[in-house]
C-alpha cells in the first residue's frame, strides 16, 4: 500500500516539472509530493518494523517461566545427587 504513495509523489513531481504548469500549481504539487514521500517513508518503515517483530504467542507467561525454572532446578539437584561411579 505504501508504494502507492511513492507512485503518487513521483507523479506529482513529473507534473510539476512540465513547462506548461502554472507557478502556483508547481508549488502545490511539490508540497503534495513532499507529503506523499513522507507518507511513503513512514509506511515503509512501519512495514519493516512490523515484519521483524516477534509473535506474541511465542512470549512465555510468568507461570511458564516459573515451571521451567523449577524443572531446571530439579535437573540440577538430580545431577548433583547422582554419585560418580568412577569410570570416567
Secondary structure, 3 states (H helix, E strand, C coil): CHHHHHHHHHHHHHHHCCCCCCHHHHHHHHHHHHHHHHHHHHHHHHHHHHHCCCCHHHCCCHHHHHHHHHHHHHHHHHHHHCCCCCCC
